[in-house]
Amino acid sequence: GATPRTRVSASTPSTRRSLHVRVTEGMNSLLESVKSATGSKKPRTKKYSLAKWDGFNTVSFPTDEARDWKATSHVTGEEPGVLAFLGSRLVTWFIPAMIAFLTASSGVLIEKASDRLNGLLFGYCKDGFLIEPKECQEAGAWVSWGDEAALGSLAPHMKAWAAYALIAVFLAAFSAFLVRFFAPTARGSGIPEVKTILGGFVMKEVLEFKTLVVKVIGLAFSVSSGMALGKEGPLVHVACCWANFCSKLSPRYMRNEGKRRELISTAAAAGVAVAF
């Protein structure tokens, strides 16, 4: 009869060591072949923009909700103090209302500033910079760059084109300068960062006050430079920065990341409303 085959058990220590060595050698040879094929022998380095977010922390929403209930349950009991009861109820309305007001004010400021700065691409008002270009034209005080004698003896259309190009480059470069050297987290629309924060991640400096200031100023200069961009996404980021700022007015939101994200989601809705 046929001799039965003997099966080697893979659970023995010597067999496991042998398999581990063979798998390791196979992976090393595969990596070497890939490196030789691509010609890349340098170690991979993380991009600078990605290296900034190494220290991720996440939010536990159930834990924060339980902590908030424990901290506020004595206020909502059967016999709470009148001031404590009113404070716990009104703060959840007052802070969102303040966020909406500040976001709307920021939107108006950006709109007015961008209108004035955009007018500089075409000329200036003799009566003052704060006057709207349309009102200045109606008053007859508007001076076009093509009619400006101080720009030399070039043709009017050449003077207008040169002034437009130089001022537009200056406005865009000034906005980029502010973002690059003062608040790098203010770059872009801010929507991906806001979505990440609402998803439970803690991203430092994205919603700080300096980011808010640079975002507002840089947005006004960027929009007025004539580049193909809008205020919709950045206004959501601006609103969320105001939410982070206003959350420090109440210990309930300042010490609780989960409750703070409720304010941030409210601010995102306010930013969309102001943008449209």
Secondary structure, DSSP 4 states (H G I P E B T S, - for coil): -PPPPPPPPTTSHHHHHHHHHHHHHHHHHHHHHHHHHHT--SPP---HHHHTT-S-EE--HHHHHHHHHHHHTTTTSSS--HHHHHHHHHHHHHHHHHHHHHHHHHHHHHHHHHHHHHHTTTEEETT-TTS-HHHHHHHT-EEEGGG-GGG-SS-HHHHHHHHHHHHHHHHHHHHHHHHHHT-GGG-S-SHHHHHHHHTTEE-TTTTSHHHHHHHHHHHHHHHHTT-S--SHHHHHHHHHHHHHHHGGG-HHHHS-HHHHHHHHHHHHHHHHHHH-
